[in-house]
Amino acid sequence: MWKDMFDVNLTGVFNTVRASLPSMVERGEGGSVVLTSSTAGLLGYLKHGALHCSEARALSAC
C-alpha cells in the first residue's frame, strides 16, 4: 500500500509536470501547472500514514 500511495501521489505528480513543461517552454509564453492535494497533506488521519506522508511531500514540492 505504501508504494502504491507514493506512486500515485508523488510519481504521478512528477510525471505529469515533466510531461507538460516541455510544450510550455517550447511555446515561450510561460504558463502555470496547478497541483492539487487533499487535506491529508496538512492533517494526519489515524491509520492513513502512507496517504498523509505522500500528500505532505507533494505539497512541500510546490
C-alpha distances in whole Angstrom, upper triangle without the diagonal:
4,6,5,6,9,10,11,12,14,14,15,18,19,20,21,24,25,26,28,30,32,34,34,36,38,39,40,40,37,34,31,28,26,23,21,18,18,19,16,17,20,19,17,16,15,12,10,10,8,9,13,12,12,14,17,17,17,20,21,22,24
4,6,5,6,9,10,11,12,13,14,16,17,18,20,22,23,24,26,28,30,32,33,34,36,38,38,38,35,33,30,26,25,21,20,17,17,18,15,15,18,18,15,15,15,12,10,8,5,8,11,9,9,12,14,13,15,18,19,19,22
4,5,5,6,9,10,10,10,12,14,15,16,18,20,20,22,24,26,28,30,30,32,34,35,36,36,33,31,28,25,24,20,20,18,18,20,17,17,20,20,18,18,18,16,13,12,8,10,13,11,10,13,15,14,14,18,19,18,21
4,6,5,6,9,10,10,11,13,15,15,17,19,20,21,23,25,27,29,29,31,33,34,36,35,33,30,27,23,22,19,18,16,17,19,16,16,20,20,18,18,18,16,13,13,9,10,13,12,10,13,16,15,14,18,19,19,21
4,5,5,6,8,9,10,12,14,15,16,18,19,20,22,24,27,28,28,30,32,34,34,34,31,28,25,22,20,16,15,13,13,15,12,13,16,16,15,15,16,13,10,10,6,6,10,9,7,9,12,12,11,15,16,16,18
4,5,5,5,7,8,10,11,12,14,16,17,18,20,22,24,26,26,28,30,31,32,32,29,27,24,20,19,15,15,13,14,16,13,13,16,17,16,16,18,16,12,11,7,8,10,8,5,8,11,9,9,13,14,14,16
4,6,6,5,6,9,10,10,12,14,15,16,18,20,22,24,25,26,28,30,31,31,28,26,23,19,19,16,16,14,16,18,16,15,19,20,19,20,21,19,16,15,11,11,14,12,9,11,14,12,11,15,16,15,17
4,6,6,5,7,10,10,11,13,15,15,17,19,22,23,23,25,27,29,30,29,27,24,21,17,16,13,13,12,13,16,14,14,18,19,18,18,20,18,15,15,11,10,13,12,9,10,13,12,10,14,16,15,16
4,6,6,6,9,11,11,12,14,16,17,19,22,23,23,25,27,28,29,28,25,22,19,16,14,11,10,8,10,13,11,10,14,16,16,16,18,17,14,13,10,8,10,10,6,6,10,9,7,10,12,11,13
4,5,5,6,9,10,11,12,14,16,17,19,21,21,23,25,27,27,27,24,21,18,15,14,11,12,11,13,15,14,12,15,18,17,19,21,20,16,15,11,11,12,10,6,8,10,7,6,10,11,9,12
4,5,5,6,8,10,10,12,14,16,18,20,20,21,24,25,26,26,24,22,19,16,16,13,14,14,16,19,17,16,19,21,21,22,24,22,19,17,14,13,15,13,10,11,14,11,9,13,14,12,14
4,5,5,6,9,10,11,12,14,17,18,19,21,22,24,25,25,22,20,17,14,14,11,12,12,15,18,17,16,19,21,21,22,24,23,19,19,15,14,16,15,11,12,15,13,10,13,15,13,14
4,6,5,6,9,10,11,12,15,17,17,18,21,22,23,22,19,17,14,10,10,8,9,10,13,16,16,14,17,20,21,22,24,23,20,19,16,14,16,14,11,11,13,11,8,10,12,10,11
4,5,5,6,9,10,11,13,16,16,17,19,21,21,22,19,17,15,11,12,10,13,13,17,19,19,16,20,22,23,24,27,26,22,21,17,17,18,16,12,13,14,12,9,12,13,10,11
4,6,5,6,9,10,12,14,15,16,18,20,21,21,19,17,16,12,14,12,15,16,19,22,21,19,23,25,26,27,29,28,24,23,20,19,20,19,15,16,18,15,12,15,16,13,14
4,5,5,6,9,11,12,13,15,17,18,19,19,17,15,13,9,11,10,12,14,17,21,21,19,22,25,26,27,29,28,24,24,21,19,21,20,16,16,18,16,13,15,17,14,13
4,5,5,6,9,11,10,12,15,16,17,17,14,12,10,7,9,9,12,14,18,21,21,19,22,25,26,27,30,30,26,25,22,20,21,20,17,16,17,15,12,14,15,11,11
4,6,6,7,10,11,11,13,15,16,17,15,14,13,10,13,13,16,18,21,24,24,22,25,28,29,30,33,32,28,27,23,22,23,22,18,18,20,17,14,17,17,13,14
4,6,7,8,10,11,12,14,16,17,15,14,13,11,14,14,17,19,23,26,26,24,27,30,31,32,34,33,29,29,25,24,25,24,20,20,22,20,17,19,20,17,16
4,6,6,7,9,11,12,13,13,12,10,10,8,11,12,16,18,22,25,26,24,26,29,31,32,35,34,30,30,27,25,26,25,21,21,22,20,17,19,20,16,15
4,6,5,6,9,10,11,12,9,9,9,8,12,13,17,20,23,26,27,24,27,30,32,33,36,36,32,31,28,26,27,26,22,22,23,20,17,19,19,16,15
4,5,5,6,9,10,12,11,11,12,12,16,17,21,23,27,30,30,28,31,34,35,37,40,39,35,34,31,29,30,29,25,25,26,24,21,22,23,19,18
4,5,5,6,9,10,10,10,12,12,15,17,21,24,28,31,31,29,32,35,37,38,41,40,36,36,33,31,32,31,27,27,28,26,23,24,25,21,20
4,5,5,7,7,6,6,9,10,13,16,19,23,26,29,30,28,30,33,35,37,40,40,36,35,32,30,31,30,27,26,27,25,21,22,23,19,18
4,5,5,7,7,9,11,12,16,18,22,25,29,31,32,29,32,35,37,39,42,41,38,37,34,32,33,31,28,27,28,26,23,23,23,20,19
4,5,8,9,11,14,15,19,21,25,28,31,34,35,33,35,38,40,42,45,44,40,39,36,35,36,34,31,30,31,29,26,27,27,23,22
4,6,8,10,13,15,18,21,24,28,31,34,35,33,35,39,40,42,45,45,41,40,38,36,36,35,32,31,32,30,27,27,28,25,23
4,6,9,12,15,18,21,25,28,32,34,35,33,35,38,40,42,45,45,41,41,38,36,36,35,32,31,32,29,27,27,27,24,22
4,6,10,13,16,20,23,26,30,32,34,31,33,37,39,41,44,44,40,40,37,35,35,34,32,30,30,29,26,26,26,23,21
4,7,10,13,16,20,23,27,29,30,28,29,33,35,37,41,41,37,36,34,32,32,31,28,27,27,25,22,22,22,20,17
4,7,10,13,16,20,23,26,27,25,27,30,33,34,38,38,34,34,31,29,29,29,26,24,24,23,20,19,20,18,15
4,6,10,13,16,20,22,24,21,23,26,29,31,34,34,31,30,28,26,25,25,22,20,21,20,17,16,17,15,12
4,6,10,13,17,19,21,19,21,24,26,28,31,31,27,27,25,22,22,22,19,17,18,17,13,13,15,13,10
4,7,10,14,16,18,16,18,21,23,25,28,29,25,25,23,20,20,20,17,15,16,16,12,11,14,12,9
4,7,11,13,15,13,15,18,20,21,25,25,21,21,19,16,16,16,14,11,13,12,9,8,11,10,8
4,7,10,12,10,12,15,17,18,22,22,19,19,17,14,14,15,13,10,11,12,9,8,12,12,10
4,7,8,7,9,12,14,15,18,19,15,15,14,11,11,12,10,6,9,10,8,7,11,11,11
4,5,6,8,9,11,12,15,16,13,14,13,9,9,12,11,7,9,12,10,9,13,14,14
4,5,5,6,9,10,13,15,12,13,14,10,9,12,12,8,9,12,12,10,13,15,15
4,5,5,6,7,11,12,9,9,10,7,5,8,9,6,7,11,11,10,13,15,16
4,6,7,10,13,14,11,10,10,8,5,7,7,4,4,7,8,7,9,12,12
4,7,10,13,15,13,12,13,11,8,10,11,8,6,10,11,9,10,13,14
4,7,10,12,10,11,13,10,7,10,12,10,9,13,14,12,14,17,17
4,7,9,7,7,10,9,6,9,11,10,9,13,15,14,15,18,19
4,6,5,7,10,9,7,10,13,12,12,15,17,16,18,21,22
4,6,7,11,10,9,12,15,15,15,18,19,20,21,24,25
4,6,9,9,10,12,14,14,15,18,19,20,22,24,26
4,6,5,6,9,10,11,12,14,16,17,18,20,22
4,5,5,6,9,10,11,12,14,15,16,18,21
4,5,5,6,8,10,11,12,14,15,17,19
4,6,5,6,8,10,11,12,14,16,17
4,6,5,6,9,10,11,12,14,16
4,6,5,6,9,10,11,12,15
4,5,5,6,9,10,11,13
4,5,5,6,9,10,11
4,5,5,6,9,10
4,5,5,6,9
4,6,5,7
4,5,6
4,5
4
